Amino acid sequence: MLRILVCHTGAWIGDMVLLTPALRALKERYPGSHLTFLLRAQVIDLMNSNPYIDSCLVDKKQYGFFSSFIGLAKIIRDRNFDIAVVLHPSSFRNALLPFFARVPFRIGSNYKGRGLLFSAACPANTDIHEVHRYLSVISLLDDNNGFEADGPLKEVVIKDRELALEFWHTETDRKSVKKLLRSHGVSVRDRLIAVNIGTTWQSKRWDIERFEIVIREIIAAVRDTKIVITGSVSEQDLADQLPPIDSTINLVGKTSLFELGALLELCTLCLTCDSGPMHIAAAVGTPCVALFGPTDPIRHQPYGEGHTLIERPVPCRPCYKRTCMYNDIPYLCMKEIETSHVLDAVLEGLNSKKSTTLAEDTH
């Protein structure tokens, strides 16, 4: 059995969702292989549900760089991997681990010269979407490189299905969310709009006061619509800043990650900044109105069709700074996004053909 190690220790939910086409292509190329995914503990529950991963290995980084590095390299070496696929786009540690563990064949991107640690490397392109960056690494296996699966290699042709995202919520998650919505008075007639108010970087956030204005305008403009406020437990402080508004349901911190996927699947549209829930919404087929500031939408926009991007031509972006360094007007790239632009995009998006309602099943 071919043993494959995939390395991506970025602890972001969105990154894990965007990895799906690459992992699927890898598993389809070597259908009889055992694929181990090196990750951080924060995303292990999500990736344990990924159907293309056979096992997970956690990079704990508990004992300092040197001690944790040596211990993890030994574990990797003892598992006798045949191939290491480094999908983290920038981590030197991710590239160094399989090199020190003497994995025979190693592939990744040549970010800042780390291609010297690989058997084969592709350019570290920053002008394509992350989905395609990951697939460009997988494409290095196109020449077979002497590795055989349990049967003949399957040619991986990148078509629409191979590019599709996935999310792995279950019918149990769907039923749980429908029950939760009914408890908040959502009827089968109501159209749901998700408003995801938070994101992990301060610099990517839009002012909560502006979210409030847009929410009130949507409710005034569209009948039979309920606004569902989403976010993680750590974003409860943001939710507390949003005053009570009729026809809104505050579910910040009240759903599991997979229940969030089921919730977003029920929504007609998701208004969000650049965030993990944005990518989950795209994965379950819900159109997004996505607000971008310090990050580049070329790389990080919601993947697929039907999404609307809102960004402003501020000269210092994209900067990829978690805290704004622009002293005169901090967070200018997000402050330049006007409520009128966002409202227009949301109202236009609501005219799409997608229509979802609660099922009659009450179990």
C-alpha positions as CSV (number, residue, x, y, z in Angstrom):
1,M,0.0,0.0,0.0
2,L,1.3,3.4,-1.0
3,R,1.6,5.7,2.1
4,I,1.1,9.4,1.4
5,L,1.7,12.3,3.9
6,V,-0.1,15.5,3.2
7,C,1.2,18.6,5.1
8,H,-0.9,21.7,5.8
9,T,-0.7,23.0,9.4
10,G,-2.6,26.2,8.8
11,A,-5.3,26.2,11.5
12,W,-7.9,28.0,9.4
13,I,-11.3,26.4,8.6
14,G,-11.4,28.1,5.2
15,D,-8.1,26.6,4.1
16,M,-9.3,23.1,5.0
17,V,-12.4,23.5,2.9
18,L,-10.4,24.8,-0.1
19,L,-8.0,21.8,0.1
20,T,-10.8,19.5,-0.9
21,P,-10.3,19.4,-4.7
22,A,-6.6,18.7,-4.3
23,L,-7.2,15.9,-1.7
24,R,-9.9,14.4,-3.9
25,A,-7.6,14.5,-6.9
26,L,-4.8,12.9,-4.9
27,K,-7.0,10.1,-3.6
28,E,-8.5,9.4,-7.0
29,R,-5.0,9.2,-8.5
30,Y,-3.9,6.6,-5.9
31,P,-7.2,4.9,-4.9
32,G,-5.6,2.2,-2.9
33,S,-3.3,4.5,-0.9
34,H,-3.4,5.4,2.8
35,L,-3.4,9.2,3.1
36,T,-2.3,10.8,6.4
37,F,-2.9,14.5,6.9
38,L,-0.5,16.6,9.1
39,L,-2.5,19.4,10.7
40,R,-3.1,21.5,13.8
41,A,-5.4,20.3,16.5
42,Q,-7.9,23.2,15.9
43,V,-9.1,21.6,12.6
44,I,-8.9,17.9,13.5
45,D,-12.6,17.4,13.9
46,L,-13.3,18.9,10.5
47,M,-10.6,16.9,8.7
48,N,-11.5,13.6,10.5
49,S,-14.8,13.9,8.5
50,N,-13.0,14.4,5.2
51,P,-13.7,11.3,3.1
52,Y,-10.4,11.5,1.3
53,I,-8.3,11.3,4.5
54,D,-7.5,8.0,6.1
55,S,-5.8,9.3,9.3
56,C,-4.7,12.5,10.9
57,L,-1.4,13.4,12.5
58,V,-1.4,16.5,14.8
59,D,1.5,18.9,14.9
60,K,1.3,20.0,18.5
61,K,4.3,22.4,18.7
62,Q,4.1,22.1,22.4
63,Y,7.8,21.9,23.4
64,G,9.4,24.7,21.3
65,F,10.4,24.5,17.7
66,F,13.4,22.2,18.0
67,S,12.0,19.6,20.4
68,S,8.6,19.3,18.7
69,F,10.2,19.3,15.3
70,I,12.6,16.4,16.0
71,G,9.9,14.4,17.7
72,L,7.5,14.8,14.8
73,A,10.1,14.1,12.2
74,K,10.9,10.8,14.0
75,I,7.2,9.9,13.9
76,I,7.0,10.6,10.2
77,R,10.1,8.7,9.5
78,D,8.9,5.6,11.5
79,R,5.7,5.5,9.4
80,N,7.6,4.9,6.2
81,F,5.8,7.3,4.0
82,D,6.4,7.0,0.2
83,I,5.3,10.5,-0.8
84,A,5.0,13.8,1.0
85,V,2.7,16.4,-0.5
86,V,3.3,19.8,1.1
87,L,0.2,21.9,0.5
88,H,0.8,24.7,3.0
89,P,1.7,27.5,0.6
90,S,4.3,29.2,2.8
91,S,5.4,27.2,5.8
92,F,9.1,26.3,5.8
93,R,8.5,23.8,8.7
94,N,6.0,21.9,6.6
95,A,8.7,21.5,3.9
96,L,11.5,20.7,6.3
97,L,9.7,17.9,8.2
98,P,9.4,15.4,5.4
99,F,13.0,16.3,4.2
100,F,14.4,15.5,7.7
101,A,12.2,12.4,7.9
102,R,13.7,11.1,4.7
103,V,10.4,10.7,2.8
104,P,11.7,9.4,-0.5
105,F,9.6,11.6,-2.8
106,R,8.5,15.1,-1.7
107,I,6.5,17.8,-3.7
108,G,5.4,21.3,-3.0
109,S,5.7,24.9,-4.2
110,N,9.0,26.8,-4.5
111,Y,8.1,29.5,-2.0
112,K,11.2,31.5,-1.0
113,G,13.5,28.8,-2.3
114,R,12.1,25.9,-0.2
115,G,11.9,24.0,-3.5
116,L,15.4,22.8,-2.6
117,L,13.9,20.5,0.0
118,F,11.6,18.9,-2.6
119,S,12.1,16.2,-5.2
120,A,9.9,18.3,-7.5
121,A,8.4,21.8,-7.1
122,C,6.0,24.1,-8.9
123,P,6.2,27.9,-8.9
124,A,4.7,29.6,-5.9
125,N,2.0,31.5,-7.8
126,T,0.1,34.2,-5.9
127,D,-2.1,35.3,-8.7
128,I,-4.4,32.3,-8.8
129,H,-7.1,31.0,-6.4
130,E,-5.9,28.9,-3.5
131,V,-7.8,25.9,-4.9
132,H,-5.7,26.1,-8.0
133,R,-2.5,26.6,-6.0
134,Y,-3.1,23.3,-4.2
135,L,-4.0,21.5,-7.5
136,S,-0.8,22.8,-9.1
137,V,1.2,20.9,-6.4
138,I,-0.8,17.7,-7.1
139,S,-0.1,18.1,-10.9
140,L,3.5,17.4,-10.1
141,L,2.5,13.7,-9.9
142,D,1.3,13.7,-13.5
143,D,4.4,11.9,-14.6
144,N,3.8,9.0,-12.2
145,N,7.3,9.3,-10.7
146,G,7.6,5.6,-10.4
147,F,4.9,5.1,-7.8
148,E,2.2,2.6,-8.4
149,A,-1.1,2.2,-6.6
150,D,-2.8,-1.1,-5.8
151,G,-4.1,-1.1,-9.4
152,P,-3.4,1.0,-12.5
153,L,-3.1,4.7,-12.0
154,K,-6.2,6.7,-12.8
155,E,-5.6,9.8,-14.9
156,V,-6.9,12.8,-13.0
157,V,-8.6,15.2,-15.5
158,I,-9.6,18.4,-13.9
159,K,-13.3,19.0,-14.7
160,D,-16.1,20.8,-12.9
161,R,-16.7,18.0,-10.5
162,E,-13.0,17.8,-9.6
163,L,-13.0,21.5,-8.8
164,A,-16.1,21.4,-6.6
165,L,-15.8,22.1,-2.9
166,E,-17.5,19.9,-0.3
167,F,-18.6,20.1,3.3
168,W,-19.4,17.1,5.4
169,H,-22.4,17.9,7.5
170,T,-25.0,15.1,8.0
171,E,-28.7,14.6,8.0
172,T,-28.5,14.8,11.8
173,D,-27.0,18.2,11.5
174,R,-29.7,19.3,9.1
175,K,-32.5,18.1,11.4
176,S,-30.9,19.8,14.4
177,V,-30.7,23.1,12.6
178,K,-34.3,22.9,11.4
179,K,-35.4,22.2,14.9
180,L,-33.4,25.2,16.2
181,L,-34.8,27.5,13.6
182,R,-38.4,26.4,14.4
183,S,-37.7,27.2,18.0
184,H,-37.0,30.7,16.9
185,G,-40.2,31.1,15.0
186,V,-38.9,30.4,11.5
187,S,-41.7,29.1,9.3
188,V,-41.6,27.3,6.0
189,R,-42.5,30.5,4.2
190,D,-39.5,32.4,5.5
191,R,-36.4,33.1,3.3
192,L,-33.2,33.0,5.3
193,I,-30.2,35.3,4.9
194,A,-27.1,34.6,6.8
195,V,-25.0,37.5,8.1
196,N,-21.6,36.4,9.3
197,I,-20.4,39.3,11.4
198,G,-16.9,38.2,12.4
199,T,-13.6,37.0,11.0
200,T,-10.4,35.9,12.7
201,W,-8.4,39.0,11.7
202,Q,-9.4,42.4,13.1
203,S,-8.3,44.0,9.8
204,K,-10.9,42.0,7.8
205,R,-13.9,43.0,9.9
206,W,-16.6,45.4,8.8
207,D,-18.0,47.8,11.4
208,I,-20.9,46.3,13.3
209,E,-22.8,49.5,13.0
210,R,-22.7,49.1,9.2
211,F,-24.0,45.6,9.5
212,E,-26.9,46.9,11.6
213,I,-27.8,49.4,8.9
214,V,-27.8,46.8,6.1
215,I,-29.8,44.3,8.2
216,R,-32.5,46.9,8.9
217,E,-32.7,47.9,5.3
218,I,-33.0,44.3,4.1
219,I,-35.8,43.6,6.5
220,A,-37.6,46.7,5.4
221,A,-37.2,45.9,1.7
222,V,-37.9,42.1,1.5
223,R,-41.0,40.4,2.9
224,D,-40.9,37.0,4.6
225,T,-37.2,37.2,5.3
226,K,-35.4,36.3,8.5
227,I,-31.8,37.3,9.1
228,V,-29.6,34.7,10.9
229,I,-26.6,36.1,12.6
230,T,-23.7,33.7,12.6
231,G,-20.3,33.5,14.2
232,S,-18.2,31.5,16.6
233,V,-18.2,31.5,20.4
234,S,-15.2,33.9,20.4
235,E,-17.3,36.4,18.4
236,Q,-20.0,36.7,21.0
237,D,-18.7,40.2,21.9
238,L,-19.5,41.4,18.4
239,A,-23.0,39.9,18.5
240,D,-23.5,41.7,21.8
241,Q,-22.8,45.0,20.1
242,L,-25.6,44.4,17.6
243,P,-28.9,45.7,19.1
244,P,-32.1,43.5,18.9
245,I,-33.7,43.8,15.5
246,D,-37.0,42.3,14.5
247,S,-36.8,39.3,12.2
248,T,-33.2,38.6,13.2
249,I,-32.1,35.4,15.0
250,N,-28.8,35.5,16.8
251,L,-27.1,32.1,16.5
252,V,-23.6,33.2,17.2
253,G,-21.8,30.4,19.1
254,K,-25.0,28.3,19.1
255,T,-24.2,25.8,16.4
256,S,-21.4,23.3,15.8
257,L,-19.3,23.7,12.8
258,F,-21.2,21.1,10.9
259,E,-24.5,22.5,12.0
260,L,-23.3,25.8,10.6
261,G,-22.8,24.1,7.2
262,A,-26.4,22.8,7.4
263,L,-27.7,26.3,8.4
264,L,-25.9,28.0,5.5
265,E,-27.2,25.4,3.1
266,L,-30.7,26.6,4.0
267,C,-29.9,30.2,3.3
268,T,-30.7,32.0,0.1
269,L,-27.6,34.2,0.5
270,C,-24.7,34.8,2.9
271,L,-23.3,38.3,3.7
272,T,-19.8,37.9,5.0
273,C,-16.3,39.2,5.2
274,D,-13.4,37.0,4.2
275,S,-13.8,34.2,6.6
276,G,-14.1,30.4,7.2
277,P,-18.0,30.6,7.1
278,M,-17.7,32.3,3.7
279,H,-15.9,29.2,2.3
280,I,-18.4,26.9,4.0
281,A,-21.2,28.8,2.4
282,A,-19.6,28.4,-1.0
283,A,-19.0,24.7,-0.4
284,V,-22.7,24.1,0.3
285,G,-23.8,26.1,-2.7
286,T,-25.0,29.3,-1.0
287,P,-24.2,32.5,-2.9
288,C,-22.1,35.0,-1.0
289,V,-21.8,38.8,-0.9
290,A,-18.2,38.9,0.3
291,L,-16.4,42.0,1.6
292,F,-12.7,42.1,1.0
293,G,-10.1,44.4,2.5
294,P,-6.5,43.3,3.4
295,T,-6.6,40.0,1.5
296,D,-6.6,39.4,-2.2
297,P,-9.9,38.1,-3.6
298,I,-8.0,36.6,-6.6
299,R,-6.7,34.1,-4.1
300,H,-9.4,33.9,-1.4
301,Q,-12.7,34.8,-2.9
302,P,-15.6,32.3,-2.4
303,Y,-15.0,29.6,-4.9
304,G,-17.5,28.9,-7.6
305,E,-20.2,30.9,-9.4
306,G,-22.9,33.2,-8.2
307,H,-20.9,35.2,-5.7
308,T,-20.5,39.0,-5.5
309,L,-17.3,40.6,-4.3
310,I,-17.1,44.1,-2.8
311,E,-13.7,45.8,-2.5
312,R,-12.3,49.3,-2.7
313,P,-9.2,50.5,-4.6
314,V,-7.2,51.4,-1.5
315,P,-3.5,51.6,-2.6
316,C,-2.1,49.8,0.4
317,R,-4.1,46.6,-0.2
318,P,-3.7,43.7,-0.2
319,C,-1.3,43.9,2.7
320,Y,-2.2,40.7,4.6
321,K,-1.7,42.5,7.9
322,R,-3.8,41.3,10.9
323,T,-3.6,44.7,12.4
324,C,-3.8,47.8,10.2
325,M,-0.5,49.7,9.9
326,Y,-2.2,52.7,8.2
327,N,-2.0,55.3,11.0
328,D,-4.0,58.2,9.5
329,I,-7.2,56.2,8.9
330,P,-6.9,52.7,10.3
331,Y,-8.7,49.9,8.4
332,L,-9.4,52.2,5.5
333,C,-9.9,49.3,3.1
334,M,-12.9,48.1,5.0
335,K,-14.2,51.6,6.0
336,E,-14.4,52.5,2.3
337,I,-17.0,49.8,1.8
338,E,-20.3,51.7,1.9
339,T,-23.6,50.3,3.2
340,S,-25.3,51.3,0.0
341,H,-23.0,49.2,-2.1
342,V,-23.5,46.2,0.2
343,L,-27.3,46.6,0.3
344,D,-27.5,46.8,-3.5
345,A,-25.5,43.6,-3.9
346,V,-27.6,41.8,-1.3
347,L,-30.9,42.8,-2.9
348,E,-29.6,41.8,-6.4
349,G,-28.4,38.5,-5.0
350,L,-31.8,37.8,-3.6
351,N,-33.2,37.8,-7.1
352,S,-31.2,34.6,-7.8
353,K,-33.1,31.4,-8.6
354,K,-32.0,29.6,-5.4
355,S,-34.9,29.1,-3.0
356,T,-34.7,27.0,0.2
357,T,-37.3,26.3,2.8
358,L,-37.6,24.3,5.9
359,A,-38.7,20.7,5.3
360,E,-41.9,19.5,6.9
361,D,-40.0,16.8,8.8
362,T,-40.0,17.8,12.5
363,H,-38.0,14.9,13.8
